[in-house]
Amino acid sequence: MIRKIINWTVCILLAFAALTAAYLAGRYSRPAVAVDNQSAELEELRSRQADAAIVRRVSQQMEDIAYQQKAVSDQERDHARQQSELALEMRDRAEQESRLARQAERRAKAAAEEAQQQRETAMALQKVAEEQRDQANYAKSVTDTLSYRTVGRTLGSSSYTQFEGGNYELAAKLAYNSWYMLENYGGNTYYAETFTALSQCSETTRSITTRKGGAVRAVFPILGDGCVAVTDYGEIEIVRRGQGRQVVLQNEGYDFRDVLVGADGIYALSFSGPLCLVQTDGSVREIQLPKGEYMKLADCGNGQFLIASKRNLLSYNTTSGKVRSVMAFDRDLLSMAYCSKVAFLFFADGIAEKYAVDGTVAMWKANDGRRITAATYDRKLDVLLAGCDNGDVLVVDSNDKVIATFYGHNSRVTGMLIVNDIMITSSYDKNVFLWNLPFFRYSATQSLADVLGISGMQRNGTGHSVSQEWLNPVPLKLDSWPLSICQFGEYEIAVGTSAGNIIRYNVSSSDMARQIREKYNVALDMEEWDHYVGSTFQYISLE
């Protein structure tokens, strides 16, 4: 391209020179001045030639410059090509490195995922190992717990044997350790073996015979440690702890069937009447009643009593001294219970009625028609306990639904109450049963403690789960019929019998264990431990 520019420039200069010469030749063509003109033209041509030479030199220089520039351009083009090739090479290298980086990233990601998977697997294995360890520890704990519970029951049997053999101190040690192992390993301290051993060694059972020996038809608790008892031989007695008995009234003309303590004295109900009031000054006042066969008294509060006979329900106002009829029955009444302004009436045909103070009567059938012969209402658990003539004991909730049935007695139930979550029942089968409610199973999946809402009994202080089993009650066997029971102090009950005895039982295994520990050194030595417990069990020091 530079060569073309130079060639065009030379052609233009030559054409310009030719046109200039033609112009001058036409202007100075006159003969007179021909020579001069020719000389001038010659000089001009020489000048032009010189100029042309200059032009050629300039053109040559420009061509050289153009060639030089071309060479530079070629060099730059070659350099650019080299740079382009280098750039392409670097791009290829960058792409390769990018591919390698992506591959490395994928490998790193795969490695990270594998590491995470391995970590999760390791954590899962660790968790499984921990669960297996916990299961093993739990299994060991359960095994140890069951073993100690079994040993506890065995020690109770051993204590009974030693006591019968006259080894009272050793028997006391074994009885206390039996209770301790069951108590501290969540076992039931109301197994017959353990409870009997505690009762023997604590020597807490007491029996008092009334003067005439008549049947003790009713007992009623009084403030402090004591009770009032009445017999069908017309006796009223007060029994207090440490004070023996005090005869308040003795009159064979009365056949007392029930008793309670009011603000103004002791009220005793005779079978055919009257209602006797032994006042605080010792005098006796008779309150005449309509003809009937009377059986139960109930304190309604505010000086109001309910008096039940086989065919009538009466009320008595202690302030006015008046007796009035509440309702008459067209069938025989067997028993009555009262709580919170509601009277529960149980009839011989199996029908039960709830009579409220406002006069409403709700009818409901006892479970499958069984006749209820004794009943009481427990305010703490808000349940009605109803004993039947066949020995069954029903637990009825506030909705009149039978939520549990206790089987054990085989004759008519005569009385019942609850003391510190222990239900006590008596029967004509000459037994008083102790039922440890928190340990009694209600169904295969639920305990009676859950149903009744007995709280704080699921674990003991050591953290061992409390066993909830299909348990048999603790039997307290008597030589005669137990006709009535009531609470006697904080831990004891009083049982009135057909033989005229008032028998006191301590129904708290913990209290009996406390009394044994206060009286004896209850720690087994190593030789006794190895013999009665076993060397495979870790020694427990009770010092």
C-alpha positions as CSV (number, residue, x, y, z in Angstrom):
1,M,0.0,0.0,0.0
2,I,2.9,2.4,0.7
3,R,4.3,1.7,-2.8
4,K,1.0,2.6,-4.4
5,I,1.0,5.9,-2.4
6,I,4.5,6.7,-3.6
7,N,3.7,5.8,-7.3
8,W,0.6,8.0,-7.2
9,T,2.6,10.8,-5.7
10,V,5.3,10.6,-8.5
11,C,2.6,10.5,-11.3
12,I,0.9,13.5,-9.9
13,L,4.2,15.5,-9.7
14,L,5.1,14.5,-13.4
15,A,1.7,15.5,-14.6
16,F,1.9,18.8,-12.8
17,A,5.4,19.4,-14.4
18,A,4.1,18.6,-17.9
19,L,1.1,20.9,-17.6
20,T,3.4,23.7,-16.3
21,A,5.7,23.2,-19.3
22,A,2.9,23.3,-21.8
23,Y,1.6,26.4,-20.3
24,L,4.9,28.2,-20.5
25,A,5.5,27.0,-24.1
26,G,2.3,28.5,-25.2
27,R,2.9,31.8,-23.4
28,Y,6.4,32.4,-24.7
29,S,6.1,31.0,-28.2
30,R,7.0,34.3,-29.9
31,P,10.1,34.1,-32.2
32,A,11.8,37.1,-30.7
33,V,12.2,35.7,-27.5
34,A,12.5,32.1,-28.6
35,V,16.1,31.7,-27.6
36,D,15.6,33.3,-24.3
37,N,12.6,31.3,-23.7
38,Q,14.4,28.1,-24.6
39,S,17.1,29.0,-22.2
40,A,14.6,29.8,-19.5
41,E,12.8,26.6,-20.3
42,L,16.1,24.8,-20.1
43,E,16.8,26.2,-16.8
44,E,13.4,25.5,-15.7
45,L,13.7,21.9,-16.9
46,R,17.0,21.7,-15.1
47,S,15.3,23.0,-12.0
48,R,12.4,20.6,-12.5
49,Q,14.9,17.8,-13.0
50,A,16.5,18.8,-9.8
51,D,13.1,19.0,-8.2
52,A,12.2,15.6,-9.6
53,A,15.5,14.2,-8.3
54,I,14.6,15.6,-5.0
55,V,11.1,14.2,-5.3
56,R,12.6,10.9,-6.3
57,R,14.9,11.0,-3.3
58,V,12.0,12.0,-1.1
59,S,9.9,9.3,-2.6
60,Q,12.8,6.8,-2.2
61,Q,13.2,7.9,1.4
62,M,9.5,7.7,1.9
63,E,9.5,4.2,0.3
64,D,12.4,3.3,2.6
65,I,10.4,4.6,5.5
66,A,7.4,2.7,4.2
67,Y,9.5,-0.4,3.9
68,Q,10.8,0.2,7.4
69,Q,7.3,0.7,8.7
70,K,6.2,-2.4,6.8
71,A,9.0,-4.3,8.5
72,V,8.0,-2.8,11.8
73,S,4.4,-3.7,11.0
74,D,5.5,-7.2,10.0
75,Q,7.4,-7.5,13.2
76,E,4.5,-6.2,15.2
77,R,2.2,-8.5,13.3
78,D,4.5,-11.4,14.0
79,H,4.7,-10.2,17.6
80,A,0.9,-9.9,17.7
81,R,0.6,-13.3,16.2
82,Q,3.0,-14.6,18.8
83,Q,1.1,-12.9,21.5
84,S,-2.2,-14.3,20.1
85,E,-0.6,-17.7,20.0
86,L,0.7,-17.2,23.5
87,A,-2.7,-16.0,24.6
88,L,-4.4,-19.0,23.0
89,E,-1.8,-21.2,24.6
90,M,-2.4,-19.5,28.0
91,R,-6.1,-19.8,27.5
92,D,-5.8,-23.5,26.7
93,R,-3.6,-23.8,29.8
94,A,-6.1,-21.8,31.9
95,E,-8.9,-24.0,30.6
96,Q,-6.9,-27.1,31.4
97,E,-6.1,-25.7,34.8
98,S,-9.7,-24.8,35.3
99,R,-10.7,-28.4,34.3
100,L,-8.1,-29.7,36.7
101,A,-9.4,-27.3,39.4
102,R,-13.0,-28.5,38.8
103,Q,-11.9,-32.1,38.9
104,A,-10.0,-31.4,42.1
105,E,-13.0,-29.6,43.5
106,R,-15.2,-32.5,42.6
107,R,-12.7,-34.9,44.1
108,A,-12.5,-32.7,47.2
109,K,-16.3,-32.5,47.4
110,A,-16.6,-36.2,47.0
111,A,-13.9,-36.7,49.6
112,A,-15.8,-34.2,51.9
113,E,-19.0,-36.1,51.3
114,E,-17.3,-39.4,52.0
115,A,-15.7,-37.9,55.1
116,Q,-19.1,-36.6,56.3
117,Q,-20.7,-40.0,55.6
118,Q,-17.9,-41.6,57.5
119,R,-18.3,-39.1,60.3
120,E,-22.1,-39.7,60.4
121,T,-21.4,-43.5,60.3
122,A,-19.0,-43.1,63.1
123,M,-21.5,-41.0,65.1
124,A,-24.2,-43.5,64.4
125,L,-21.9,-46.3,65.5
126,Q,-21.0,-44.3,68.6
127,K,-24.7,-43.7,69.3
128,V,-25.4,-47.4,68.9
129,A,-22.5,-48.2,71.1
130,E,-23.8,-45.7,73.7
131,E,-27.3,-47.1,73.4
132,Q,-26.0,-50.6,73.8
133,R,-23.9,-49.4,76.8
134,D,-27.0,-47.8,78.3
135,Q,-29.1,-50.8,77.6
136,A,-26.4,-53.0,79.2
137,N,-26.2,-50.7,82.2
138,Y,-30.0,-50.6,82.4
139,A,-30.2,-54.4,82.1
140,K,-27.5,-54.7,84.8
141,S,-29.4,-52.1,86.9
142,V,-32.7,-54.0,86.4
143,T,-31.0,-57.3,87.2
144,D,-29.3,-55.8,90.3
145,T,-32.6,-54.2,91.3
146,L,-34.6,-57.4,90.9
147,S,-31.9,-59.4,92.7
148,Y,-31.9,-57.0,95.7
149,R,-35.7,-57.1,95.8
150,T,-35.6,-60.9,95.8
151,V,-33.0,-60.9,98.5
152,G,-35.2,-58.4,100.5
153,R,-38.1,-60.8,100.4
154,T,-35.9,-63.7,101.4
155,L,-34.5,-61.8,104.3
156,G,-38.1,-61.3,105.5
157,S,-38.7,-65.0,105.5
158,S,-35.4,-65.6,107.4
159,S,-36.3,-63.0,109.9
160,Y,-39.6,-64.7,110.6
161,T,-37.8,-68.0,111.2
162,Q,-35.2,-66.5,113.5
163,F,-37.9,-64.7,115.5
164,E,-39.9,-67.9,116.0
165,G,-36.6,-69.5,117.1
166,G,-36.1,-66.8,119.8
167,N,-33.2,-65.0,118.0
168,Y,-34.9,-61.6,118.3
169,E,-31.9,-59.4,117.6
170,L,-30.9,-61.2,114.5
171,A,-34.5,-61.3,113.4
172,A,-34.7,-57.5,113.8
173,K,-31.5,-57.1,111.7
174,L,-32.9,-59.3,108.9
175,A,-36.3,-57.6,109.1
176,Y,-34.8,-54.1,108.8
177,N,-32.5,-55.2,105.9
178,S,-35.4,-56.8,104.2
179,W,-37.3,-53.5,104.3
180,Y,-34.2,-51.5,103.4
181,M,-33.5,-53.4,100.2
182,L,-37.1,-53.3,99.0
183,E,-37.4,-49.6,99.9
184,N,-34.2,-48.5,98.3
185,Y,-34.6,-50.6,95.2
186,G,-38.2,-49.6,94.4
187,G,-39.7,-52.8,95.7
188,N,-43.0,-53.3,97.6
189,T,-42.4,-53.3,101.4
190,Y,-45.9,-54.7,101.8
191,Y,-45.0,-58.3,100.8
192,A,-46.3,-60.6,103.5
193,E,-42.8,-61.9,104.4
194,T,-41.3,-58.4,105.0
195,F,-44.4,-56.9,106.6
196,T,-44.9,-59.8,109.0
197,A,-41.2,-59.7,110.0
198,L,-41.4,-55.9,110.6
199,S,-44.6,-56.3,112.6
200,Q,-43.1,-59.1,114.8
201,C,-39.8,-57.3,115.5
202,S,-41.3,-53.9,116.1
203,E,-43.9,-55.5,118.5
204,T,-46.5,-52.9,117.5
205,T,-49.5,-55.2,117.5
206,R,-51.7,-54.6,120.6
207,S,-55.0,-56.3,121.7
208,I,-57.5,-55.2,124.3
209,T,-60.5,-57.2,125.4
210,T,-63.7,-55.3,126.4
211,R,-65.2,-56.1,129.8
212,K,-68.2,-58.1,128.8
213,G,-66.6,-59.6,125.7
214,G,-69.4,-58.6,123.4
215,A,-68.8,-58.0,119.7
216,V,-67.2,-54.6,119.0
217,R,-69.6,-53.4,116.4
218,A,-68.1,-50.0,115.7
219,V,-64.9,-48.0,116.3
220,F,-64.4,-44.3,115.7
221,P,-61.2,-42.3,115.8
222,I,-60.7,-39.4,118.3
223,L,-58.2,-36.6,118.5
224,G,-54.7,-37.8,119.3
225,D,-53.9,-41.5,119.4
226,G,-57.1,-43.2,120.3
227,C,-60.6,-44.4,119.4
228,V,-64.1,-44.9,120.8
229,A,-65.6,-48.4,120.6
230,V,-69.1,-49.7,121.2
231,T,-70.3,-53.3,121.6
232,D,-73.6,-55.1,121.3
233,Y,-73.6,-55.5,125.0
234,G,-74.1,-51.8,125.6
235,E,-70.5,-50.8,126.3
236,I,-68.9,-47.6,125.2
237,E,-65.1,-47.5,125.8
238,I,-62.3,-45.0,125.0
239,V,-58.9,-46.5,124.1
240,R,-55.8,-44.3,124.0
241,R,-52.2,-45.1,123.4
242,G,-50.4,-45.7,126.6
243,Q,-53.5,-45.2,128.7
244,G,-55.3,-48.5,128.3
245,R,-59.1,-48.4,128.1
246,Q,-61.7,-46.2,129.8
247,V,-65.3,-47.5,130.2
248,V,-67.7,-44.7,129.5
249,L,-71.0,-46.6,129.6
250,Q,-72.0,-50.1,130.3
251,N,-75.7,-51.0,129.9
252,E,-76.7,-54.4,128.5
253,G,-80.1,-52.9,127.5
254,Y,-78.4,-51.2,124.6
255,D,-77.2,-53.0,121.4
256,F,-74.9,-50.5,119.9
257,R,-74.2,-50.7,116.2
258,D,-72.5,-47.4,115.4
259,V,-70.7,-44.5,117.1
260,L,-69.3,-41.1,116.3
261,V,-67.9,-38.2,118.3
262,G,-69.7,-34.9,118.2
263,A,-68.9,-31.5,119.7
264,D,-71.0,-32.2,122.8
265,G,-70.1,-35.8,123.4
266,I,-70.2,-39.4,122.1
267,Y,-73.2,-40.5,120.1
268,A,-73.9,-44.3,120.1
269,L,-76.7,-45.8,118.0
270,S,-78.5,-48.8,119.4
271,F,-80.0,-51.4,117.1
272,S,-83.6,-50.8,118.1
273,G,-83.0,-47.3,119.4
274,P,-82.5,-45.0,121.1
275,L,-79.6,-42.8,120.0
276,C,-77.5,-42.3,123.2
277,L,-75.5,-39.2,123.9
278,V,-72.7,-39.6,126.5
279,Q,-72.1,-35.9,127.3
280,T,-68.8,-34.5,128.4
281,D,-69.8,-34.4,132.0
282,G,-70.4,-38.2,131.9
283,S,-74.2,-38.0,131.9
284,V,-76.2,-40.0,129.4
285,R,-79.1,-38.7,127.4
286,E,-81.4,-40.8,125.2
287,I,-82.7,-39.5,121.9
288,Q,-85.8,-41.4,121.0
289,L,-86.2,-42.7,117.4
290,P,-89.1,-44.2,115.5
291,K,-89.4,-48.0,115.6
292,G,-86.8,-49.6,113.3
293,E,-83.6,-51.6,113.0
294,Y,-80.8,-49.0,113.0
295,M,-77.3,-49.5,111.7
296,K,-75.4,-46.4,110.6
297,L,-74.6,-42.9,111.8
298,A,-73.1,-40.1,109.7
299,D,-71.9,-36.6,110.7
300,C,-73.1,-34.1,108.1
301,G,-71.5,-31.1,109.8
302,N,-73.1,-28.0,111.3
303,G,-74.7,-30.1,114.0
304,Q,-76.6,-32.4,111.6
305,F,-76.5,-36.2,111.7
306,L,-77.9,-38.8,109.4
307,I,-79.4,-42.0,111.0
308,A,-80.0,-45.0,108.8
309,S,-82.2,-47.9,109.6
310,K,-83.3,-50.8,107.3
311,R,-86.4,-48.9,106.1
312,N,-85.8,-45.2,106.9
313,L,-83.3,-42.4,106.7
314,L,-83.6,-39.8,109.5
315,S,-81.8,-36.6,110.3
316,Y,-81.0,-35.3,113.8
317,N,-80.3,-31.7,114.7
318,T,-78.0,-31.5,117.7
319,T,-79.0,-27.9,118.3
320,S,-82.7,-28.3,118.3
321,G,-82.7,-31.9,119.4
322,K,-85.3,-32.7,116.7
323,V,-85.5,-35.9,114.7
324,R,-87.2,-35.8,111.3
325,S,-87.7,-38.3,108.5
326,V,-85.7,-37.7,105.3
327,M,-86.9,-40.7,103.2
328,A,-88.5,-44.1,103.6
329,F,-87.4,-47.2,101.8
330,D,-89.5,-49.9,100.2
331,R,-86.6,-52.5,100.5
332,D,-84.0,-53.3,103.1
333,L,-80.9,-51.1,103.4
334,L,-77.6,-53.0,103.8
335,S,-75.1,-50.1,104.3
336,M,-74.5,-46.4,104.0
337,A,-71.7,-44.0,103.3
338,Y,-71.7,-40.2,103.5
339,C,-69.4,-37.5,102.0
340,S,-69.8,-33.9,100.9
341,K,-73.6,-33.6,101.5
342,V,-74.2,-36.8,99.5
343,A,-75.5,-40.0,101.1
344,F,-74.7,-43.3,99.3
345,L,-77.4,-45.9,100.1
346,F,-76.9,-49.6,99.3
347,F,-79.8,-52.0,99.3
348,A,-80.2,-55.7,99.6
349,D,-81.4,-56.0,96.0
350,G,-78.1,-54.6,94.6
351,I,-79.5,-51.1,93.9
352,A,-77.6,-48.1,95.1
353,E,-78.9,-44.5,95.5
354,K,-77.1,-41.2,95.9
355,Y,-79.2,-38.8,98.0
356,A,-78.1,-35.2,97.9
357,V,-79.0,-32.5,100.4
358,D,-81.0,-30.7,97.8
359,G,-83.3,-33.7,97.4
360,T,-82.1,-35.1,94.1
361,V,-81.8,-38.9,93.8
362,A,-79.5,-40.5,91.2
363,M,-80.0,-44.2,90.6
364,W,-77.2,-46.6,89.5
365,K,-76.7,-50.3,89.7
366,A,-73.8,-51.8,91.6
367,N,-71.4,-53.7,89.4
368,D,-73.3,-56.8,88.0
369,G,-75.8,-56.6,90.9
370,R,-73.4,-57.5,93.7
371,R,-74.7,-56.4,97.1
372,I,-72.6,-53.8,98.9
373,T,-72.3,-54.5,102.6
374,A,-69.8,-51.8,103.7
375,A,-68.7,-48.6,102.1
376,T,-66.7,-45.5,102.8
377,Y,-65.7,-42.4,100.7
378,D,-62.1,-41.3,100.6
379,R,-61.9,-37.5,100.2
380,K,-58.2,-37.5,99.2
381,L,-58.6,-39.8,96.3
382,D,-62.2,-38.8,95.6
383,V,-63.3,-42.4,95.3
384,L,-66.0,-44.6,96.9
385,L,-64.8,-47.9,98.3
386,A,-67.6,-50.4,98.3
387,G,-67.2,-54.0,99.8
388,C,-69.6,-56.7,98.6
389,D,-71.1,-59.7,100.3
390,N,-69.0,-62.0,98.1
391,G,-65.8,-60.4,99.2
392,D,-65.1,-58.2,96.2
393,V,-64.0,-54.6,96.9
394,L,-65.1,-52.0,94.3
395,V,-63.4,-48.6,93.6
396,V,-65.9,-46.2,92.2
397,D,-65.0,-42.8,90.8
398,S,-66.9,-39.5,91.1
399,N,-68.8,-40.4,87.9
400,D,-70.2,-43.6,89.5
401,K,-67.9,-45.7,87.3
402,V,-66.3,-48.8,88.8
403,I,-62.6,-48.3,87.9
404,A,-61.1,-51.3,89.8
405,T,-62.1,-54.4,91.6
406,F,-60.0,-56.0,94.3
407,Y,-60.3,-59.7,94.7
408,G,-59.0,-61.5,97.8
409,H,-61.7,-61.9,100.4
410,N,-64.1,-64.8,100.1
411,S,-66.8,-63.6,102.5
412,R,-68.8,-60.5,103.3
413,V,-66.8,-57.3,103.6
414,T,-67.4,-55.6,106.9
415,G,-65.2,-52.4,106.8
416,M,-62.6,-50.4,104.9
417,L,-60.6,-47.3,105.0
418,I,-57.4,-45.7,103.4
419,V,-54.4,-44.8,105.6
420,N,-51.4,-43.1,103.8
421,D,-52.3,-44.7,100.4
422,I,-52.8,-48.2,102.1
423,M,-56.3,-49.5,101.7
424,I,-57.4,-51.7,104.6
425,T,-60.4,-54.1,104.2
426,S,-62.0,-56.5,106.7
427,S,-64.2,-59.5,106.1
428,Y,-66.1,-62.4,107.7
429,D,-63.3,-64.6,106.4
430,K,-61.4,-63.5,109.5
431,N,-58.9,-61.5,107.6
432,V,-57.9,-57.9,107.5
433,F,-56.1,-57.1,104.1
434,L,-53.6,-54.3,103.5
435,W,-53.5,-53.2,99.8
436,N,-50.6,-51.0,98.8
437,L,-52.4,-48.9,96.2
438,P,-49.3,-47.2,94.5
439,F,-47.9,-50.7,93.8
440,F,-51.1,-52.3,92.6
441,R,-51.5,-52.7,88.9
442,Y,-54.8,-51.6,87.4
443,S,-54.3,-53.1,83.9
444,A,-51.5,-54.5,81.8
445,T,-50.4,-51.0,80.8
446,Q,-51.6,-48.8,83.7
447,S,-51.2,-48.9,87.5
448,L,-54.0,-48.1,89.9
449,A,-51.8,-45.1,91.1
450,D,-52.2,-43.6,87.6
451,V,-55.9,-44.0,87.7
452,L,-56.3,-42.7,91.2
453,G,-53.8,-39.9,90.7
454,I,-51.5,-40.9,93.5
455,S,-48.4,-38.8,92.8
456,G,-44.8,-39.0,93.9
457,M,-44.8,-42.8,93.9
458,Q,-43.2,-43.6,90.5
459,R,-39.6,-43.4,91.8
460,N,-38.1,-43.5,95.2
461,G,-35.2,-41.4,96.5
462,T,-32.6,-43.6,94.9
463,G,-34.0,-43.2,91.4
464,H,-35.0,-46.9,91.1
465,S,-38.3,-47.3,89.3
466,V,-41.1,-48.4,91.6
467,S,-42.5,-51.8,90.7
468,Q,-46.1,-52.0,89.9
469,E,-47.2,-55.6,90.0
470,W,-50.2,-57.9,90.3
471,L,-49.9,-58.0,94.0
472,N,-51.6,-60.0,96.7
473,P,-52.5,-58.1,99.8
474,V,-50.8,-58.5,103.2
475,P,-53.2,-60.6,105.3
476,L,-53.6,-59.9,109.0
477,K,-55.3,-63.1,110.3
478,L,-57.7,-63.0,113.2
479,D,-59.3,-65.6,115.4
480,S,-62.7,-64.0,115.1
481,W,-64.7,-61.8,112.7
482,P,-63.4,-58.3,112.2
483,L,-66.6,-56.2,112.4
484,S,-65.2,-52.6,112.2
485,I,-62.0,-50.7,111.6
486,C,-60.8,-47.1,112.0
487,Q,-57.6,-45.1,112.0
488,F,-55.7,-45.0,115.3
489,G,-53.2,-42.2,115.3
490,E,-50.9,-41.6,112.3
491,Y,-49.7,-45.1,111.4
492,E,-52.1,-47.5,113.2
493,I,-55.6,-48.9,112.8
494,A,-58.0,-50.3,115.4
495,V,-60.0,-53.4,114.5
496,G,-63.1,-54.4,116.5
497,T,-63.8,-58.1,116.5
498,S,-66.8,-60.4,117.2
499,A,-64.8,-61.7,120.2
500,G,-64.9,-58.3,121.9
501,N,-61.3,-57.5,121.1
502,I,-59.9,-54.1,119.9
503,I,-56.7,-55.0,118.1
504,R,-54.2,-52.3,117.0
505,Y,-52.0,-52.8,114.0
506,N,-49.2,-50.6,112.7
507,V,-49.9,-50.4,109.0
508,S,-46.8,-48.4,108.1
509,S,-43.8,-50.5,107.1
510,S,-41.5,-47.4,107.2
511,D,-42.6,-46.5,110.8
512,M,-42.0,-50.1,112.0
513,A,-38.6,-50.1,110.3
514,R,-37.8,-46.8,112.1
515,Q,-38.8,-48.3,115.5
516,I,-36.6,-51.4,114.9
517,R,-33.6,-49.2,114.0
518,E,-34.1,-47.2,117.2
519,K,-34.1,-50.3,119.3
520,Y,-31.5,-52.5,117.6
521,N,-28.2,-52.4,115.8
522,V,-29.5,-53.3,112.4
523,A,-26.2,-53.6,110.5
524,L,-25.3,-57.1,109.4
525,D,-21.6,-58.0,109.9
526,M,-19.7,-59.6,107.0
527,E,-20.3,-63.1,108.2
528,E,-24.1,-62.5,108.5
529,W,-24.1,-60.7,105.1
530,D,-22.3,-63.6,103.3
531,H,-24.6,-66.1,105.0
532,Y,-28.0,-64.4,104.5
533,V,-27.4,-62.1,101.5
534,G,-24.5,-63.7,99.7
535,S,-20.9,-62.7,98.9
536,T,-21.8,-61.9,95.3
537,F,-23.7,-58.9,96.5
538,Q,-21.9,-55.7,97.4
539,Y,-21.9,-55.2,101.1
540,I,-24.2,-52.4,102.3
541,S,-23.2,-50.7,105.5
542,L,-26.0,-49.4,107.7
543,E,-23.8,-47.9,110.4
